[in-house]
Amino acid sequence: MLNTLPMPAADALHGVMARYAADRCSEKMDLGVGVYRDATGASPIMRAVLKSERAHIAEQTTKRYVSLQGDEHFLTGLQALTFGNAHKNTLAKIQTVGGTGGIYLGIKLAAIANPNITIMIGTPTWPVHFTICDMLGVKTKAFSYFDKTTQTLQFESICDIITGANPDDMIILHGPCHNPSGQDLSKSQFHQILSLCEKHGVIPLIDAAYYGLGADLEEDLKQLSEALFHVPRAMLVMSCSKAFGLYRERTGALFIKAKTPDECGILQKTIEKVARNTYSMPPAHGGAVVGRILTDPELTAEWKAELNQMRQRLEGVRAELIKAARGDARMAGVATQKGIFSLLPISPEDVDKMASDHAIYMPSSGRINIAGFKVGDADRFCDALSRL
């Protein structure tokens, strides 16, 4: 039986990583994998995270399982950080295996509630949005979110897909710092989209992995909190990979806004059952680390300060790129986009040429990791781009 399985397509991003690793060029540039890097190219552990980890390990007395719901301090801390005192009786929550696990659980829960559900997904997007739906056998409908060639947001396309949806269908929306384009909805557009969701009975699932790296932490979290005020039912997935630098710890959370407290209770037990039959209990370490940070005022302040420094670095790199581009229209969007990524209007052939001729590596889509630029890289990158 197992020998009949077809060979899966290779993961494109991991292919970029392999090519980069094999390149002997001393000036090679890795703009692929979406991890934050400092100006030297390192991805250091955040200071608040290190302090929290050391305290946790010093006090740890057991390796027993955490509950199905997850680490209590982690969930209540993240809820308070994002929502304050709002939605306390109508918000189901569960710790997940990273943001990816949260997306999986949210879509699985929606499919249980509505077996005929269609998930609407804007393109371009994080590919896992589609592949999770495929693995679960859930119908998807793609629509245009961002035009790579013209570098423009396709707002009418988003409105049209919601207007034509069936009640209880779902739309995946990105939180701050859209992946891969970096092009976010304006506040007004975001509120209009949510109003349309409410009008047509569409449930938004918001994928938030980059909060704190867009405007600032308070503003980014305010957007997420307000989203749940606008609609009677919604899902919010929050990853701790970027904002806390906990990539390998696979730490995330799924919040589900219910219409009533009774409905919330049913959702809570149902999502715990789904998790139990998927991965059982969540990993403990990352949740414990974040929980300690968010319940210790000094650690919270230190984490917020460092996250703000990360955001400022990204803004600084964008400014350097615009200056180095010297009016190259292909780089114009970099100035207004947010977060770690921008999606350049270049072809896969151009991407291959950047790698072969200049040792500059990125996915074939043209997505670049803004944090991948070290000191002095902006000029070399823009010079290489001008030679295409």
Secondary structure, DSSP 8 states (H G I E B T S, - for coil): -GGG-------HHHHHHHHHHH---TT-EE--S-----TTS-----HHHHHHHHHHHHH--------SS--HHHHHHHHHHHHTTTTTTSEEEEEEEHHHHHHHHHHHHHHHH-TT-EEEEEES--THHHHHHHHHT-EEEEEE-EETTTTEE-HHHHHHHHHT--TT-EEEEE-SS-TTT-----HHHHHHHHHHHHHHT-EEEEEES-TTSSS-HHHHHHHHHHHHHHSSSEEEEEESTTTS--GGG-EEEEEEE-SSHHHHHHHHHHHHHHHHTTTSS--SHHHHHHHHHHH-HHHHHHHHHHHHHHHHHHHHHHHHHHHHHTT-GGGGGGGT--SSEEE-S--HHHHHHHHHHH-EE--TT-EEEGGG--TTHHHHHHHHHHT-
